[in-house]
Amino acid sequence: MKKKIKIFVFNPYPAIGGVDTSLKRFLLSLGKNYEIEYFSLRKAENLKRSNIKNTIINSNSTLMSFFKIYKIYKNSANEKKIFFSIQYFVNIWSIIFIKLLLKGKLFIYDVNHLDEFKYSNNSFDYLKKKLIKFLVKKLYKYADIAASNSKELSSDLSKYTNRKINTIYNPCFKKIEKRKNFYKAKDRIKILNISRFEKQKDHLTLIKAIKHSRLEKKIDLTLVGYGNEIKKIRDEIVISKINSKILTNKKKLDKFYKNSNLYVCSSLYEGLPTTVIEAASHCLPIISSNFKSGSKEIFNNGKGGYIFKVSDYKSLSKHLVRFYNNPKPFFKKESFCRKKLYRFSIRTNIRLFSNMISKLV
């Protein structure tokens, strides 16, 4: 009987979001000849399949959890085994424990641009990110395969680490969802933003832009997500006197896209935001910050959407006023963006993932 290939996956903090949806699709695409052990520090949802086991590591940190993962991986009887990890702070320890100490096959994947290291919450976080970025530069050359979710990120990360970085887009595009009602000039604008309530997503810039536009009485803002910044966001909305709904932990998002006129992404940095691609598939015009990375690819260097400088609420405000007065140019860009969405198809990108995994067997 042919032995199964063992895939070990480490995603410390599984949650609702684009990263976890992509990872789930990658794993579920693998055939029954693969046995998958999914390590996490809390329960991973929606991964119920006979060949996937979720092993919860009882640990307070990613680093300390690797001492347990090291033993499990080392004692695995499978002759053919591959370790897959995701995000910088996990990948560096995967390289040290799995590749350098155990000589295992390692596939690492990144979902945020290096700009992530520009932002910190305090002095400890600043030093921690300095160390992680240094280790990325020194250690990434040892991974068997390294990939990211956008070409821009792959290019910048390749230059920084001096090694090849492959690109596998988020497998998120299914089909174009037809719309019946389009926005007419000077109607109420229903603005949508779906993202975690964290500093990275910079909701405050969006709120300031609405206030600065003086259209706050003409705008209905819907924010969907979860996270640590929710109180700060709520407080800013109250101060700005904006008509807004904040909805948390919503899994079925289609109804929000269908009931909106405009999607706004205000992120400081990204890898390739799934919700922006989903918004485009629902025929929504998009205004976005020029975050790195992925904005150039999604919006075809500005041909597929209106772009403003990161954190520039005044520039975003001007775009909101333009949309209110004359939405036609926005829908022209939306149409162009929609025609290019096939690059992010689920089938194409899970096939790329499977092909790269098979190279390590």
Secondary structure, DSSP 8 states (H G I E B T S, - for coil): ----EEEEEE-SS--SSHHHHHHHHHHHHS-TTEEEEEEESS---S---TTEEEEE---SSHHHHHHHHHHHHHH---SSEEEEEESHHHHHHHIIIIIIIT--EEEEEE-S-GGGGG--SSHHHHHHHHHHHHHHHHHGGGSSEEEESSHHHHHHHHHHHTS--EE---S-B------S----TTS-EEEEEES-SSGGG-HHHHHHHHHHHT-GGGEEEEEEE-STTHHHHHHHHHHHT--EEEEES----HHHHHT-SEEEE--S--S--HHHHHHHHTT--EEEE--TTTHHHHTTTTTTSEEE-TT-HHHHHHHHHHHHH--HHHHHHHHHHHHTGGGGBHHHHHHHHHHHHHHT-
